[in-house]
Amino acid sequence: MNNLFQKLMTEATKLTHSGQLQAATDAIQRALRGATEAAQTAASQATSAFESSTRAKPEPNATARTTPPDNTSVVLDGCTRMVDTPAGAPAEADMAYVAPDVDTEALPEQWTDGSFTHQGRTLDYKLYVPPSAAGLAITPRPLVLMLHGCTQDPADFAAGTQMNTLARALGVVVLYPAQTQHANAQRCWNWFKPQHQQRDRGEPALLVALTESVMAENHVDPARVYVAGLSAGGAMADILGRCYPDVFAGVGVHSGLPSGAATDVMAALSVMRSGAGATPHAAASSTSSTTTASMPPLIVFHGDADSTVNPRNGDAVVDAAVGANPSTPRIAEGSSTAGQRFTRTVYAAAPGRNTVEHWRLHGGGHAWSGGSSRGSFTQPNGADASAEMLRFFLAHPLRREPVAVQ
């Protein structure tokens, strides 16, 4: 990353923390424009496989796909510490200087397929790794775990969200696991089953194990690991944030539902139609000890015209994160460059609670806001959810609690 890019990203982080979100977004967009040019230069020797698989030219009459044939199927079926120098160890002045590892040659971006097995269950996945320039020190990179919605797959979700394009500019690794039809006929993550709402069990344990495996193999910064999802994937993202606040530094929920909102299919149908109740996490209270204080920073997007997942569910995700006594939020009205209106509400971090940001998308349906029509369930004229999530995530690295050493 060049100095201008670093300066703009630092500016965006400061603006986010001070509540100047539109200015932060503008700074990130300026950084992206400059970084994209640099990344394209670094990747000039790459093959065209990635571009042909994720950014193929749309057909002349291509339109956004926002409504599935059957709406019901869409959701159901960095720490340091001081260490005493051991007796007899060489003094620092006597130790040879060890240069940091550097890339000796430019590495192109990678868009690869993989398979991972944990506790007898196997997941396929696609992995995006951004390019790196020659001669630069190898530094740990952020990672975003992206959980698709029902009937989708990783390639479709990547094409629709355009997350890889942003990740290329920002140097972010992006992991897209694929739900199997064996686990769910509609390839939905099983957010509504109790065995998949708990730490160290079911799909949460599998997804975290996959994430940690990819982290180890791709030089990922453990303080900058995030999760985001759409619909059923958004519901699972909320579960992961609550079950693993020590792994995920931030959570993005788009058109999703709160953890514990349902414990069987019939309850899931009801909450999708009518919205979560006043205490959606009650059902999961016996399986998770996550409190408002330990819930990672959260950003939520939900269209107020969503006929598949009632927008009250987005409100419930936010309410559960801010707790019973929320601070006075900052509220701003705005519109996307294409004219889609939104209301952005921000609850600043306070003692016992992390930052929560809520985007209510006026007229928005069950679709990824600002996405590309190359993928399913997207609303291209909306606010850019992918860019805003990355802006939010990168401003919130994981802050680990100190661990007592016995």
Buried (B, 14 or more C-beta within 10 A) or exposed (E): BEEEBEEBBEBBBBBBBEEBBEBBBBBBBBBBEBBBEBBBEBBEEBEEEBEEBBBEEEEEEEEBBBBBEEBBBBBBBEEEEEEEEEEEEEEEEEEEEEEEEEBEEBBBBBBEEBEBEBEEBEBBBBBBBBBBBEEEEEEBBBBBBBBBBBBBBBBBBBBBBBBBBBBBBBBBBBBBBBBEEEBBEBBBBBBBBBEBBBBEBBBBBBBBBBBBBBBEEBBBBBBBBBBBBBBBBBBBBBBBBBBBBBBBBBBBBBBBBBBBBBBEEEEBBBBBEEBBBEBBBEBBEEBBEBEBEBBBBBBBBBBBEBEBBBBBBBBBBBBBBBBEEBBEBBEEEBEBEEEBBBBBBBBBEBEEBBBBBBBBBBBBBBBBBBBBBBBBBBBBBBBBBBBBBBBBBBBBBBEEEEEEEE
